[in-house]
Amino acid sequence: MEKRRAQSGGFTLIELMIVVAIIGILAAIAIPNFLMFQLRSKTSEAKVNLAGIRTAAEGYFAETGRYVSTLGAFYPITFGPAKTPWPTPAPGFDTIGWAPEGDVYFSYLLYSDPLGTEFATNAFADLDGDSLGIVFGYIHPRPGTLALSAFPGGCMQTGVYNRSSGAYDLLNTVGACWPADGQSRF
């Protein structure tokens, strides 16, 4: 009677195929989640820069008694999924003494009424290049009012989006202008 040899250690083709399938399934789940997380992290630029613009605008107002505007121009003028250099000069922003640290994903607007008694600032971007932009903003109406008298675009005149109430009523708060901005729409 012939003795059978013990099989040498190793994996069969079926076992290897199962491992490759499991890795493929995990990658199919993890990669889209990672990309969404990466896009969400880029929105922090807008929130930090809008807070900086707000602080600079309030400082300028404390010195001069009026807010300034970028005259409806966005800086930088082009934006997309890649960072763009901040332009020099950037009227309005130069006046209040604000500029971002390095290149930016977002394009920024600073608006003031003709009297310089109210202001708003917005950040626009298309982080994934699909032509569906996102907008963050800050709305500061005249004292004693609940909305801007006029505003050239971006957020609602009554404030940024309030996730708690589902209304556009957050004044003097940096936030998303629309429900999906910075959440699911990039």
Summary of the structure (lengths in Angstrom):
residues: 186
radius of gyration: 25.0
end to end distance: 71.6
largest distance: 106.1
contacts: 519
relative contact order: 0.13
helix: 30%
strand: 19%
